[in-house]
């Protein structure tokens, strides 16, 4: 769990998960998390297709496009921030 290592929650123990750390819990429950997630998203997709008459392919394309646009925006802002910091440091 690379992203979890640097957080304050990684080494903190929680009573709700048996007194273990969040990192240990997530590492031991990987299969369960993947199975529950797969079932959840499959059921959600089925409900959207069957009852809401949603074209799931359009929804996937819209969500994917939004994710790419958001990633591009964040990358652009980070590049701009680095550029501005370099300008400030030079003067």
Secondary structure, DSSP 8 states (H G I E B T S, - for coil): -HHHHTSTTSS-B-GGGTT-BHHHHHHHSHHHHHHHHHHHHHHHHHHHHHTS---HHHHHHHHHHHHHHHHHHHHHHHHHHHHHHHHHHH-
